[in-house]
């Protein structure tokens, strides 16, 4: 069991090397809804045109512009088309009442919105209408025979309010490139072209074990000395939020044999195991007791919170051992595990930001500080309270202030580096 002191950068490099096998991923097909938040493993090519046919962009009347030479013009209404109807032939000099999404009649080339038309009662004298060629076949004049007519108040341009076939995307074009993190808008596009499954990058499998005989699950009555386990759910949620598949969440007391058995089970199903607790310098440090003899490396990292850190291999599966205080465990994950997990999952890195401090603060020299804070407009304000047990205060943070080890005092307005949570 090696010891010693490391900088944050040194330990981050060590962890990245240990977890580097996670970066080699396979692919798997998944249903569309299961692809949400996953990363496309290959380009998705549109199998069809979108739209697949010419259709109306508006509720209105389909016309052919060549037959309209002046406005207003009163035209006989030959048919009524709703979305889902089949394609009909257009007769020059007539209008077809058409609903949004309905297929444009063959031969029509524009749609006049209903707002730019006036329906005409069947009592309107024929001499008040604009003459049109009498080319409507007898079998198609049912609408005219009932006196359905419309006055078109504007002259449309060819193509007005017509959605052309393939105007969104043509068949064979790339719909979504490989590496896309699938969001709801991507699911909509994939569904629109008729796809039911996509190929995505596999997720790194993560197991979590929180340790400590004081821990009990949520919903339990707290006996004296007991606390609810927050580290297990928190680390599992953190891993899932950063692209991992959480395959096991367990809890162990301070019995070495029990912990060793749980660790072996976790390593049998996961590609990486996160533990919390049992790595300090007191008694009952079960993680150290079990992993120390197996060649684990426990070090003190020059950071606060999260100084005690450890790494190990169990049956060739890497194990990261985090401190037991809940804020320390979460900060440790953010600093050391999150970058590698996101890279393995194919997710973009979370880039740090630079913001001015709303108020001044003091920092402990010699240790790199990761202080809870929240964005305040364009600035950032530190959240009071430095204790690594203050998990409720952590819940109000949306960033961590990253204060260098050689910094002791910061004035209001000074620029600081922040890590988005």
C-alpha positions in Angstrom: 0.0 0.0 0.0 1.8 3.1 -1.3 1.2 6.5 0.3 2.4 10.0 -0.3 1.0 13.3 -1.4 -0.1 14.2 -4.9 -1.3 17.3 -6.7 -4.8 17.2 -8.2 -3.3 17.2 -11.7 -1.1 14.2 -10.8 -3.9 12.2 -9.4 -6.2 13.0 -12.3 -3.6 11.7 -14.7 -3.2 8.6 -12.7 -7.0 8.0 -12.7 -7.2 8.6 -16.4 -4.5 6.0 -17.1 -6.2 3.5 -14.8 -9.6 4.0 -16.5 -8.2 4.2 -20.1 -9.6 0.7 -21.0 -13.1 2.2 -20.6 -12.5 4.4 -23.7 -12.6 1.3 -26.0 -16.3 1.0 -26.6 -18.6 -1.2 -28.8 -21.9 -0.4 -30.3 -25.5 -1.6 -29.8 -28.8 -1.0 -31.5 -31.5 0.5 -29.2 -35.1 1.6 -29.7 -35.6 5.3 -30.3 -36.8 6.2 -26.8 -33.9 4.3 -25.2 -31.5 6.3 -27.4 -32.3 9.5 -25.5 -29.1 10.9 -24.0 -27.0 8.2 -25.8 -24.3 8.9 -28.4 -24.8 7.8 -32.0 -22.2 5.3 -33.1 -22.5 6.0 -36.8 -24.1 8.5 -39.3 -27.8 8.1 -39.7 -28.8 8.5 -43.4 -32.4 9.5 -44.3 -34.1 6.5 -45.9 -36.8 8.6 -47.4 -37.5 12.2 -48.5 -39.0 14.6 -46.0 -41.6 15.6 -46.8 -42.4 12.5 -48.8 -44.9 14.3 -51.0 -45.9 17.9 -51.9 -48.3 19.2 -49.4 -50.0 22.3 -48.1 -48.3 24.5 -45.5 -51.6 26.2 -44.7 -55.4 25.7 -44.5 -56.6 27.4 -47.7 -57.2 26.7 -51.4 -54.9 25.0 -53.9 -54.8 26.8 -57.2 -52.7 26.9 -60.4 -51.2 30.4 -60.8 -51.3 30.2 -64.6 -55.1 30.4 -64.5 -55.1 33.4 -62.2 -54.4 36.7 -64.0 -56.2 39.1 -61.6 -57.5 39.4 -58.1 -60.0 39.1 -56.7 -61.1 36.1 -58.6 -64.0 33.8 -57.9 -63.4 30.1 -58.6 -65.5 27.0 -58.3 -64.3 24.7 -55.5 -63.8 21.3 -57.0 -63.0 19.2 -53.9 -62.0 19.3 -50.2 -58.8 17.6 -49.1 -57.8 16.8 -45.5 -54.5 15.6 -44.2 -54.2 11.9 -44.9 -56.3 12.0 -48.2 -54.8 10.7 -51.4 -53.6 12.8 -54.3 -56.2 14.1 -56.8 -55.8 15.8 -60.1 -56.2 19.6 -60.3 -58.4 21.1 -62.9 -57.2 24.5 -64.2 -59.4 27.4 -63.3 -60.7 25.8 -60.2 -59.7 25.7 -56.5 -59.4 22.8 -54.1 -60.1 23.5 -50.5 -57.1 22.0 -48.7 -56.0 21.5 -45.0 -52.5 21.8 -43.6 -50.5 18.7 -44.5 -52.9 17.5 -47.2 -51.3 16.4 -50.5 -51.3 19.1 -53.2 -53.4 18.2 -56.2 -51.4 17.3 -59.2 -51.2 20.4 -61.4 -51.7 22.9 -58.6 -48.7 25.0 -57.7 -49.7 27.3 -54.9 -52.0 27.6 -51.9 -53.9 30.7 -51.0 -54.4 30.9 -47.2 -58.0 30.8 -46.0 -57.4 34.3 -44.5 -56.9 35.7 -48.1 -60.2 34.2 -49.4 -63.9 34.8 -49.0 -66.4 32.0 -49.4 -69.2 32.7 -51.9 -72.8 31.7 -51.4 -74.3 29.6 -54.2 -76.7 32.6 -54.9 -73.9 34.7 -56.2 -74.8 35.6 -59.9 -72.6 34.0 -62.4 -71.8 37.3 -64.0 -70.1 38.4 -60.7 -67.5 35.7 -61.1 -64.3 35.7 -63.1 -64.8 33.5 -66.2 -62.7 30.3 -66.2 -62.3 27.6 -68.9 -65.0 25.1 -68.8 -62.6 22.1 -68.5 -64.0 20.4 -65.4 -65.1 16.9 -66.3 -68.7 16.2 -65.5 -67.9 13.6 -62.9 -65.8 16.2 -61.0 -68.4 19.0 -60.8 -70.3 17.8 -57.7 -68.8 20.6 -55.6 -69.6 23.2 -58.3 -73.1 21.8 -58.7 -73.7 22.6 -55.0 -72.6 26.1 -55.7 -69.3 25.9 -53.7 -67.2 28.8 -54.8 -64.5 30.9 -53.2 -63.1 34.4 -54.0 -59.3 34.5 -54.0 -58.4 38.0 -52.8 -54.6 37.9 -53.6 -52.5 36.6 -56.5 -50.1 33.9 -55.1 -46.6 33.3 -56.5 -45.8 29.8 -57.8 -44.8 27.7 -54.8 -46.6 29.8 -52.2 -47.3 27.9 -49.1 -46.3 24.6 -50.7 -44.0 22.2 -49.0 -42.0 20.5 -51.7 -41.0 16.9 -51.6 -37.5 16.6 -50.0 -37.4 20.3 -49.0 -36.5 19.2 -45.4 -34.1 16.4 -46.3 -33.5 14.2 -49.3 -33.2 10.5 -49.2 -29.5 9.4 -48.8 -28.4 12.6 -47.1 -27.0 12.5 -43.5 -29.8 13.1 -41.1 -27.6 13.0 -37.9 -23.9 12.5 -37.8 -22.0 10.0 -35.6 -21.3 11.5 -32.2 -24.6 13.2 -31.8 -25.9 13.1 -28.3 -29.5 12.1 -28.9 -32.0 14.7 -27.6 -35.8 14.9 -28.0 -35.5 16.9 -31.3 -33.3 14.1 -32.7 -35.8 11.5 -31.8 -38.4 13.5 -33.6 -36.3 13.6 -36.8 -35.5 9.8 -36.6 -39.2 9.0 -36.1 -40.2 11.2 -39.0 -38.2 9.1 -41.4 -39.6 5.9 -40.0 -36.7 4.6 -38.0 -37.4 2.5 -34.9 -33.8 1.7 -33.8 -30.4 3.4 -34.0 -26.9 2.3 -33.3 -25.3 3.9 -30.2 -22.1 3.7 -28.3 -22.2 1.3 -25.4 -22.0 2.9 -21.9 -19.3 2.1 -19.4 -20.7 -0.1 -16.7 -20.4 1.3 -13.2 -20.9 -0.2 -9.7 -21.1 1.8 -6.5 -20.5 0.6 -2.9 -20.9 3.0 0.0 -19.3 1.9 3.3 -19.9 2.5 6.9 -21.8 0.7 9.7 -23.6 4.0 10.4 -25.4 3.9 7.0 -29.0 2.8 6.6 -31.2 3.1 3.5 -33.7 5.9 2.9 -37.1 5.2 4.5 -35.5 3.6 7.6 -36.1 4.8 11.1 -32.9 6.3 12.3 -31.6 4.7 15.4 -29.1 6.6 17.5 -25.8 7.0 15.6 -27.3 6.1 12.2 -27.6 8.2 9.1 -29.2 7.8 5.7 -26.9 6.7 3.0 -26.6 9.5 0.5 -23.3 8.6 -1.1 -24.6 5.5 -2.9 -27.5 7.2 -4.6 -25.4 10.4 -5.3 -22.5 8.5 -6.9 -24.9 6.4 -8.9 -26.8 9.4 -10.1 -23.6 11.2 -11.0 -22.4 8.3 -13.0 -25.7 7.9 -14.9 -25.8 11.7 -15.6 -22.4 11.4 -17.2 -23.1 8.6 -19.6 -22.6 5.5 -17.5 -24.8 2.4 -17.1 -25.1 1.8 -13.3 -25.3 -1.9 -12.9 -25.0 -2.2 -9.1 -25.6 0.1 -6.0 -24.7 -1.6 -2.7 -23.9 -0.7 0.8 -21.5 -2.3 3.3 -20.8 -2.0 7.0 -17.3 -2.2 8.4 -16.9 -6.0 8.3 -14.0 -6.8 6.0 -15.3 -10.1 4.8 -18.7 -8.6 3.9 -17.1 -5.7 2.0 -14.7 -8.0 0.2 -17.6 -10.2 -1.0 -19.6 -7.2 -2.1 -16.6 -5.8 -3.9 -16.0 -9.1 -5.8 -19.7 -9.2 -6.9 -19.4 -5.5 -8.1 -16.2 -6.2 -10.0 -17.9 -9.2 -11.7 -20.5 -7.0 -13.4 -18.9 -3.6 -13.8 -16.0 -2.0 -15.7 -15.2 0.3 -12.9 -16.2 0.4 -9.2 -16.6 3.5 -7.0 -16.5 3.2 -3.3 -17.0 5.8 -0.6 -15.7 5.9 2.9 -13.1 3.7 4.7 -10.0 5.5 3.4 -9.1 7.8 6.2 -6.5 7.3 9.0 -8.8 6.2 11.8 -9.9 2.7 12.9 -12.5 0.7 11.0 -11.3 1.8 7.6 -12.7 -1.2 5.8 -11.7 -0.2 2.3 -8.1 0.3 3.3 -8.1 -3.0 5.3 -9.4 -5.0 2.3 -7.7 -3.3 -0.6 -4.4 -2.4 1.0 -3.0 -6.0 1.0 -4.1 -6.3 -2.6 -1.8 -3.6 -3.8 -4.1 -0.6 -3.6 -2.6 2.8 -3.6 -3.8 5.3 -1.1 -2.6 8.9 -1.3 -3.3 12.3 0.1 -4.2 14.7 -2.7 -3.6 18.4 -2.1 -7.2 19.4 -2.4 -10.1 20.3 -0.1 -12.5 18.7 0.1 -11.6 15.2 -1.0 -8.0 14.8 0.1 -7.9 11.0 0.9 -8.0 9.1 -2.4 -7.2 5.6 -3.5 -7.1 3.3 -6.5 -6.9 -0.4 -7.0 -7.5 -3.3 -9.3 -9.9 -6.1 -8.3 -10.0 -9.0 -10.8 -8.5 -6.5 -13.4 -11.4 -4.1 -12.7 -10.3 -0.6 -11.6 -11.6 0.7 -8.3 -11.7 4.3 -7.3 -12.0 4.9 -3.5 -13.5 8.2 -2.5 -13.8 9.7 1.0 -16.9 9.1 3.0 -18.1 12.7 3.6 -20.8 13.3 1.1 -19.5 16.6 -0.3 -16.0 15.1 -0.5 -17.4 12.0 -2.4 -19.3 14.2 -4.9 -16.4 16.6 -5.5 -14.0 13.6 -6.0 -16.3 12.2 -8.6 -16.6 15.6 -10.4 -12.8 16.2 -10.5 -11.5 12.7 -11.2 -14.2 10.4 -12.5 -16.5 12.6 -14.6 -14.0 13.5 -17.3 -13.1 9.9 -18.0 -16.7 8.6 -17.9 -17.9 11.3 -20.3 -15.1 10.5 -22.7 -15.9 6.8 -22.5 -19.5 7.5 -23.2 -18.7 9.8 -26.1 -20.2 12.8 -24.4 -18.5 16.2 -24.7 -16.3 17.4 -21.9 -17.7 19.8 -19.4 -15.6 22.9 -20.0 -14.7 25.2 -17.1 -15.9 28.8 -17.1 -14.3 32.0 -16.0 -16.5 34.4 -13.9 -16.0 37.4 -11.6 -16.6 36.9 -7.9 -19.6 38.7 -6.4 -17.9 38.9 -3.0 -14.4 38.3 -1.8 -13.3 35.1 0.0 -10.4 33.5 1.7 -8.9 30.1 0.8 -6.6 27.7 2.6 -3.1 28.0 1.1 -1.3 24.8 0.1 -4.5 23.0 -1.0 -6.5 23.4 -4.2 -10.0 24.4 -3.1 -13.2 23.3 -4.7 -15.8 25.5 -3.1 -19.5 25.2 -3.6 -20.9 28.2 -5.4 -23.7 29.3 -7.7 -23.9 31.5 -10.7 -25.3 35.0 -10.0 -26.0 36.6 -13.3 -22.7 36.9 -15.0 -20.8 36.5 -11.8 -20.5 33.7 -9.2 -21.1 33.7 -5.5 -19.6 31.3 -3.0 -22.0 29.4 -0.8 -21.2 29.8 3.0 -20.0 26.8 4.9 -16.9 24.8 4.2 -17.8 21.5 6.0 -17.7 18.5 3.8 -20.8 17.1 5.5 -23.0 20.0 4.3 -24.9 18.2 1.6 -28.0 20.4 1.7 -25.7 23.4 1.0 -24.2 21.4 -1.9 -27.7 21.0 -3.4 -27.9 24.8 -3.8 -24.7 24.9 -5.8 -24.5 24.8 -9.6 -20.7 25.2 -9.9 -17.5 24.6 -8.0 -15.0 27.4 -7.5 -11.6 26.1 -8.5 -9.2 28.0 -6.3 -5.4 27.3 -6.9 -3.3 26.0 -4.1 -1.2 29.2 -4.0 -4.1 31.5 -3.6 -5.2 32.7 -0.1 -7.4 35.8 -0.7 -9.6 36.9 -3.6 -11.2 40.3 -3.9 -14.7 41.0 -5.3 -14.7 41.2 -9.0 -11.6 39.0 -9.4 -11.9 36.4 -12.2 -12.1 32.8 -11.0 -12.3 29.4 -12.7 -15.6 27.5 -12.1 -16.5 23.9 -12.9 -20.2 23.5 -13.8 -21.9 20.7 -11.9 
